[in-house]
């Protein structure tokens, strides 16, 4: 009887809690070599020496391209390895080769080591692109419970740190909280060029740290204990050998030394990281987490705003029927609409332009249907779901990159939307006191008043949340809540044109916009004795983040519509989790890597 031997190290047992995962964030300037560093590690854990790697199969997790000069002709030769994709633009000079965040998970004993690769800072597209990348990084790491290490990758002999790097370095550390200082590691990626010692970059780092120390009033460590010298050129040398280039024994020996030093440094890095306390990402209650949550509220708020107006109209119509028919049997209940979420099998991109929609009747109710499903199975990454005209929609396959117009419907990307669910309404009934005609009328008036009260509460909370976003947005601010309400007004006008008697709903939504804009003007006015303490905090940007989350909690507690708002936000969060899971890559490490020196050392370290 023969047995088949597993070719790869299996995943650790599923019962191991995620709190034991070793999560390491890798960030640095564009071109510093984050992706090369991860590719190199994938080979370090398998091969003890460079010669072993040359003789065996190279491991490539992230595609890369670089150039080498022919020693005879001095002509540049392009060297590539791995298959490029939309997320790794390795051929675009100056742009970060990593376009969006990805995680690479290595099995080390019974634990998982997760290296988080993020877009580089200092993109040639400018500081605005760096701000977008920074926002994306913060949103991505917010999905992890903790970070063990925050690695800042640098070249050892830089003469300056660009403004984008300085901005994002400060921005990310500010959001992660000052406790993250103890988890900072400084990694130099081309150590051979400075004899494996920090070079001219050192005084630049000390200056940046001093600025942060003066701001936070804490000491950020930068010493031998949290500084590590690697040489990414050893992996590039391996790539060149695999491309058929030949080198002298002296050259091979030099890079073999780099390989050994890098293996030793990586072991020291993991050992140092595991001595640090976990940095609890979620416990830091970052500004970015608040921003992400508020943006997820935009469609739910819009849906509920319209639902409130429709229910007020239904209640008024019911009251009018009673007044016009005093001899009719008194009703024990009044008709009201409720909503339910219908999941799509696939996220999709649709056009919201009036010419691309039509009114259909479903269960005696008029609803808007999207005629053109511009991209039916749309897995566009980093697009904000349920947001009209989100900037990432420009990258949808349905949109022409040169004109910005949709290939399916011909409309601009600015009036498209990425949606993941449909909010379907249906008629239900609310019980009321029908002892006599007056009690019925009183019950209806009370219910309308309760709806009005929720309407006011929503507007009040949204006004504060909007001001918070405006003051803390790192990109130009657009009020998405207003945008959604205006869009629903347009939908209701289409229904009216198709025969619906919904003037009260349209006017109610317009009144909400007017009231909302008046609320916003109050924040721009000079505070007076009637200004609430919470409003003063937001006006002066002196809020506590717990206050912001408390405002969202207030929406969830609304007695009539709170649970519906919360359920829609939950749906959007789950969709985002699903999208992020697709960016996690479990690395299939060959089984023979168990015998490598670094793997044995790492197993001992992580088991302590």
N, C-alpha and C positions, 0 to 999 in steps of 0.2 A: 504494500500500500504506500502510495506517495502523497505528500502534502504540498500544497501550493504556498510558497512563502510570500507574505505581503511585501510589495516592493516599496511601500512608503510608510513613514512613521504615522500611525493612526492619530486621530484627534484624541485629546484627553477625554476622560469620561464625562458624560453630559451632566453628571451631578455636581461637578465642581462649580461653585458659585462664581459669578462674573467678578466679584470683588477680589478674586485671586488673579485676574488677568493683569498683565503688566503692560500698561498703556503709555507709550512714549510719543510725544508730539515732536515732529521734526520741522523746524522752520528756519528760513534764512533767505539771503538775497537770491535773485534769479541768477542761475548759472553757478551757484556755489557747489552743487553736486549732491543734493538731497537724494534724488532718484538713483544716482550712481552709488551713493552710500548704501542704499537699501539693496541694490543689485549685488554689491560687494559682500554684504553680510550674508545674503542667500548662498554665496559660495564659501565664505569663511567657515560656516558651520558644518560644511561637508568635507572640505579638503584642508588638511594640516599644512600643506605647502603649495606654493604656486605651481611647482612642477606636477603635482598630483592633479591640479585643476586643468593644466594644459593637456595632460594625457587623457582626461575624462571629459564628461559632458558639461558644458557651461550652463549655469542657471540664470535665466533672464526673466525678471518679473516685470520690468518697466522698459519699454523700447528706448533706445538712445542712438544718437547720431553725433559724431565728431569728425574732425578733419586732421589728417597728418600729412606732412610734407614729404614728398619723395626725395630721398637723400641724393639722388643723381640729377634729377630734372628740376627739383624744387617746385614741382607742380603739386597743388593740394589734392589729396585723395580723400574722398568721403568714405567713412567707415560707419556702418550701421549694423545694429543687432536688435532683434525683437521686431514684432509687428506693430507699427504705429497705428493709433486710433484717434478718435475725436477728442479724447481726454488727455492725450499726450502729444502735443504739437511740437515734436522734437526737431522739426525742420524749420521752424519760424525763428529767425535770428532775433534775439533780444526779448522775445516773449517767454514767459515762464513755460518750460516744457510740460510741467504738470498744470493742467487747466482747472481741475477740480480736486477736492480732497478724496483720497483713497486710503484704506487701511490694509496692511499686509500682516497676516497672522501666522506666526511660527509656533509649532508645538515644541515646547521645551519641558521634558519630563511630563508631569501631570498638570502643567500650567500653559497658558497661552501668552506669547509675547507679541504685542501689537505695535507695529511701527506705523505712525500716521503721517503720510506724505501729503503736503499741502502746497498750493501754488506759491511760487517764489515771489519775493518782494523786490520792487525796483523794476517793474515791467516797463518796457519802452512805450507802452500805451499811456503812461503817465500816472500821476498820483491818484486820479479818479479810479483807475483800474486797480491800483493798490488798495484803495478804500473798499472797493467791491470785493476784492480777494480777502481782505481782512474781515469783512462782515461775513463772508462765506465760511472762513475758518472758524470763527466764533460760533456760528450756527451749527457747524458740523461737530465740533468737540462737545457742544452742549448736550449731545445725545449719550455721552459716556458719563458714568457715575463718578469716575475719578481719573486723574492723570498721575502716573508715577514719576515721570520725568518730562521736562520741557527742554529740548535740545536746540540750542542756537548754533547753527552751522555757519562757519566763517572761513574765509581764506586767511592764512596767517600773515600775509604781507600786504593787506589793503592800505591804501593811502588815505581813504575816506570811506565813510558810511553814507550811502545816499539817503535823501530825505524820506523816500518811501519806506526804507527799512526802519529808520528812526521812528517814523510815525507809527507803523504797524507794531513794532516791538513794544513801544509804550502802550499802544491801544490794547493789545492782547493781554499784556501783563496787568493793565488797569482793570480789565474785565475779569481776569482770573482771580483777582484779589491779591493783596500783598503777601499772603501766606505762601503764594506760589514761588516766592524768592528762593526758598530752600530746595525747590525741585529743579532749579535752573542748572543746566549743564552747557558748557561752552565747548564746541567741537570744531577743531580746525581740520579741514579736509585735504589740504595739500602740504602735509607736514614735511615731506622730504625736501621741499624747496627751502625750508628754514632750519634744516637739521633737527627736525622734530621738536622745535621750540617755538612758542608764540613769537611772531615777528612784529612788524610795524603796526599791526592791527591792535596790539595790546593797549597803547595809550588811548586809542579811539574808544575801545570798550570801557576803559576806566573813566573817560569823560562822560560817556553815556550813562554809566552806572551812577556817577556822581549826581547827574541831573535827576535821576530817579530817586536817589537817596535824599536829595534836597526836597523832592516833592512828597515822598512817602514818609520821610523821617525814619527810615529803617536801613540797615546795612545789607546790601546784596552781595553775597560772596562771589569772588572771582579769584581763585587760587588754584594750586596744583590739584587739590582734592576734587574740584568740579570742572577741571579743564583737561581735554583729551586731544591727543595728536594722532590723526589718521592720515593715510595717503591713498586717495581714490585712484591715483594713477596705476596702482597695482592691478585694479580690475580692468582699467583701460588697456593695460599691457596684455592681459589675458584675452581681451576682445581682439586685439591686433593679431595675436598668435592664432586665434581661431579663424581669422580672415586670411591666413596664409602668409603673413609677413614673417621674415626671419630676423633674428637678433643675435648679437654676440653673447658669449658666456658671461662677459662682464656686465652687460646690460641686464641679462636675465638674473644674475646674482643680485644686482641693485634692487630690482623690483621684488625679488624673493624676500629680501630683507624688509621691504615695505609691507609685504604680505604678513610676515611674522609679527611685526610691530603692531599692525592694525588689529590682528587677532588678539594680541595681548591687551591692547587698549579697549577693545570691545568688551572683553571679560571684566576689565576694571570699571568700565562705564556701567554695566548692569549691576555689578556689585555695589557701586556707589549709589545708584538709583534706588536699589532695594533697601538701603539704609535710611532713606528719606520717608517721612510720613506721606501717606496718600494725600494728594490735593483733591478735595471733593469739589468737582466742577459744579454740581447741582447745588451744593450748600452755599456756594458763593453768590447765588441768586444774581446772576450777571445782568447788566443792562441789556445785553444782546438777547438773553432769554425773554426778557420782558418785551422787547421789540418784536421778536418772533411771535410771541403769543398775541400781541395786539393786532399784528397783521393777519393772523388767522381768524380774528373776530370780524373782519370786514364783511365777508359774504353772510355769515350767520346774522350779523346785526341788520344788514340790508334785507334779508329774507323776513326776519321778525318784524322789522319796521313796516313792511308791506302787509304782513299778516295782521298786525294790530289794526291798521287802517281798514282792512277788509272785514275784520270782526266788529269794529265799531259800526261800519255800514250795515252789516247783518243785524246787529242789535237794534240799530235805529229803525231799520225796515220792519223788524218784528214788533217794535213798539208802535210804529205807525199803523200796522195791520190791526193791532188790538184797539187802538183809538178809533179807527175807521169801521170796526166791526164789534161794537160793544156787546152785542148779544151772543157772540160766538163763545164756544167753550174755552175757558181759560187754560192756557198752555202751562204745563208743568216744567217746560224747558225751552231754551232758546237755541237756535242753530248757531254754531260757531265753526270756524275752520281750525284744523290742526295740521301739522306737517310731519312727514316721515322721510327718512333718507333712503334713497334707492341707489345702491352701489352699482357703479359701472364695472364691467369685467376688465376694462382697460381705461387708463386716463386718455383724454382726447383734447385736441385743440379745435375750437369752434370760433366762428365769426359772429359778433353780436350786432353787426350792421343791420338796419331794418330790411334792406333788400335780401339779406341772407337768412331771414327768419320768416315764419308764418304763424298765424293763429290757428290752432286746432282745438276741437272740442273733445274733452275726455270726461266721462261721467258728468255730463251737463255743465262742465266748467271749461271756460276758455283758458288756454295756456299757450305760451310761446314755445315753438319748436324750431330748432336749428336746422335749416334746410341743408346746408353744406357742412358736413363733418370734415373740416379741412384736413385734419390728420387724426384718423380714427384710433390708431394704436400709437399714441404719442408718449414716449418715455423720455422726454426732454428733461435734462438734469438741471437742478438749481432754479427752475422756474417756480415762482410763487403760485400755488394753486388757487383757483377761484379769484384771480386778480386780473382785471381788464387792462391790457396794454403793458404787462410786465416786460421789462427790457430783455429778459432772456428769451422771449418769444421770437426775437429776431433770428435765433439759431434753430428754430423749428424747421424740419425738413420741408414743410409746406410753404415756407417763406423764401422768396427769392433774395439772396444775399446782396445782390447789387441794387435792386429797386426797393426792397422792403415790402413788396406787395406779395400777396398770397397767390401761389400757383393754381389754387383750386377756385377761389372766388374773386380774385383780383383786388381785394381790399387791403388796406394797410395793416401791418402787424399791430398797430396801436389800438385797433378795435377787435382784437382777437383775445381769447381767454383759454386757459388750460383748466379743464374741469375734471373732477373725479367722481362726482355724485350728482344726482338730481334731487331737489327738494320738492316732493309732491304733496299737495294739500288735499284734504278731504273734509267732508262735512261731518261734524259730531254734534252733540247737544250738551248744554250745561243746565243742570237742574236749578229751578228757582222756586220761590214761595208763591203759590197760586191760591192762597186763602181767599183773596178777593181781587178785583181789578186793580185797586190801588197798590196792593202788595206786589202784584206782578210788575206794574210800572216802576215801582220803587226798586225792585230787584234788578230790572233792566238798567235803570239809571246807575245803580251801584256798580254793576258790571262794567258799564261804559266808563265810569269814573276810575275803576281799577285799571282798565286798559290805558286810559289817559295817564294815570300815575306811573305805569310801567314805561309808557312812551317818554315821559319827562325824566324818569330815572335813567333810561338808556341814553338820552341826549346829554344829560348831565355827566354821566360817566364817560361817554365817548368824547365829549369836549375836553375833559381832563387828559384822557389817554392820547388824544390827538396832539395836545400841547406837549406832552411828554415826548412823543415821537419827533415832533418838529424841533425840539430843543436838543435831541440826542441822535438824530439821524446823521450818518456820515456820508450820505448821498443826498442829492436834491430831494426835498420833501414834497410829496403829493398826497392830498387828503383822500385816501382810498374809500373811506366810509361815505363821504359825500359823493364820490364817483359811483358807488354802488346804488345809492338811493336815486341819483339822477338816471341811472340805467333802468331801474325798476319803474320810474316814472315813464320813461320811453316805452317800456313793455306795456304798461297799463294804458297808455295812449293808443297803442296798436290794438289792444283789446277793445277799447272804446270805439275806434274806427271800424271794428268788425261787428259792432252791435252791442257790446257790453255796457250796462248802466253802472259805471264805476267812477263817476265824476267826484264823488266824495272821497274815494280812495286816492285819486290823483291829487286832489286839493289837500288832503291830509298829508301826503308825502311832501308836497311843496311847502306846506306849513312847517313840517319837520326840518326841512333844509333851512328855512328862514330862521327858525328858533335856534338851530344848531349854529348858524353863522353869527347870530346875536351872542350866543354863548362864547364863541371864539373872540368876538370883539371885546368882551369883558376882560379877557386875559391880557389884551393889549392896552387896556385903559389903566389909569393910575389907580392903584389899590386904595380903598377907603375903609371906614370902620365896619362896613357890611361884608367885606371880603373874608371868606372863610379861611381857616388856618391851612387847610389842604390846598386851596387855590393859591395862597401866598407861597407855599412850598414849591408848587409847580412854576409859578411866575418867576421866582428867584432861583429856580433849579436847585432847591434845597430839600427835595423830597427824600424819603427813604424808599428803597425799592420794594420793601414789604407793603408800602402804601399803594404802589401801582398794582401789585398782585391782589391786594385787598379790594381795589376797585373792580377788577375782573371777577373776583369772588362775589361781589355785590350783584353783578349781572346774573351769575349762575343761581343766585338765591331768589330771583324774581319769582313770585308765586305762580304766575300764569305761563310765562314764556322762558323762564330761566333754564329749565331742564333741556329745552330744545336748543338753546344757544350752546349750552355745554356739550350736548351730544354732537352737534355739528363740528365744534372745535376738536372734540375727541377724534372724530372721523378724519379730520385733516392731519392731526398729529400722527395717527396710525398710518396714513398714507405716506407721510414723510419718513416714518421709521422704515416702511417697506422699501422706499427709494434708497435710503442710506444703507440698508442691508446689502443692496446690490453692489455697493462700493467696498464691501469687505471681501478680501481675497484670502482664502485659506491656502497657505503654501504647502504643497505636497513635497516634503523633504524626503529624499531617498533613504531607504532603511539603513544603508551602510553608514549614514552620517552619525548613527549612534556611537560609532567607534572613534569619531574624530575627537581630538583633544579639546577643542573649544566647546563642543556639545557636552562632553563629560563634565567640564568645568562649570558650564552654565547650569546643568542639572543639579550639581552640588550647591551652587549659589541660590537657585530658586527654591530649593527644598529646605533651606535653613529657616 
